[in-house]
């Protein structure tokens, strides 16, 4: 009996830990895949910034410049593009350089946008 209760509690904790938006849908963010080499991330970052992503916040002295890594800057740009275009056919692909996550990647003063 205690084992069954424990399983139910663990399932409940897992369910409650998922990110949901106000409409009952899963919230998702698009971030750089950690397995992608920096040169590929840099090309995809450039593409995202040239095709509608909001990249001003990853510039020097801006909220999302630190940490100053290609992976972190690419994550911000990928997510910006994805949130802006996901309802217009845009994806979180970036030539296999990105992945979707249910965990909000915002940190400190750097807030990653989420649009339902």
C-alpha positions in Angstrom: 0.0 0.0 0.0 2.7 2.6 0.8 4.3 1.8 -2.5 1.1 2.7 -4.4 0.7 6.0 -2.5 4.4 6.9 -3.3 3.8 6.2 -7.0 0.7 8.5 -6.9 2.6 11.2 -5.1 5.5 11.0 -7.6 3.2 11.2 -10.6 1.4 14.2 -9.0 4.7 16.0 -8.4 5.8 15.3 -12.0 2.5 16.5 -13.4 2.6 19.7 -11.3 6.2 20.5 -12.4 5.2 20.8 -16.1 5.0 24.3 -17.5 1.5 25.2 -18.6 0.3 28.5 -20.1 -2.9 30.2 -19.2 -4.8 28.3 -22.0 -3.9 24.9 -20.6 -1.2 24.2 -23.2 2.3 23.2 -22.5 4.7 26.2 -22.5 7.8 25.7 -24.6 11.0 27.6 -25.4 13.5 27.0 -28.2 17.1 26.7 -27.1 20.5 25.8 -28.6 21.3 22.0 -28.5 24.4 21.6 -26.3 25.7 19.0 -28.7 25.9 21.4 -31.6 29.4 22.8 -32.4 29.9 26.5 -31.9 30.5 27.2 -35.6 27.1 25.7 -36.5 25.5 27.6 -33.7 27.1 30.8 -34.9 25.7 30.3 -38.5 22.2 29.6 -37.1 22.4 32.5 -34.8 23.3 34.8 -37.7 20.4 33.4 -39.7 17.9 33.9 -36.8 19.0 37.5 -36.2 18.8 38.3 -40.0 15.3 36.8 -40.3 13.3 38.4 -37.5 14.7 37.3 -34.2 15.0 40.1 -31.6 18.8 40.1 -31.1 19.4 43.5 -29.5 19.4 42.1 -25.9 22.4 39.8 -26.6 24.6 42.8 -27.6 27.3 44.1 -25.2 25.9 45.9 -22.1 22.4 44.4 -22.6 20.4 42.2 -20.3 21.2 38.9 -22.1 24.8 39.5 -23.2 26.1 37.6 -20.1 27.0 34.7 -20.2 28.8 35.7 -23.4 28.8 32.4 -25.2 27.7 31.4 -28.6 25.3 28.8 -27.0 23.6 31.3 -24.7 23.3 34.0 -27.4 22.0 31.4 -29.9 19.4 30.1 -27.4 18.1 33.7 -26.9 17.9 34.3 -30.7 16.4 30.9 -31.5 13.7 31.4 -28.9 13.0 34.9 -30.0 12.5 33.7 -33.6 10.5 30.6 -32.6 8.1 32.6 -30.3 7.6 35.2 -33.0 6.9 32.8 -35.9 5.6 29.5 -34.4 2.0 30.3 -35.2 3.0 31.3 -38.8 4.8 28.1 -39.7 8.1 28.8 -38.0 9.9 26.0 -36.2 12.6 25.3 -33.7 14.9 23.5 -36.1 17.8 25.8 -37.1 19.4 23.0 -39.2 19.3 20.7 -36.1 21.0 23.2 -33.9 18.1 23.7 -31.5 15.7 21.8 -29.3 12.4 22.6 -27.5 12.3 22.6 -23.7 9.5 23.0 -21.2 11.9 24.6 -18.7 12.0 28.4 -18.9 15.6 29.3 -19.7 15.4 32.9 -18.3 18.1 33.8 -15.9 18.8 36.9 -13.8 17.7 40.0 -15.7 17.6 38.0 -19.0 14.0 37.1 -19.7 13.2 34.7 -22.5 9.9 35.6 -24.2 7.0 33.1 -24.2 4.0 33.7 -26.4 1.1 31.3 -26.1 
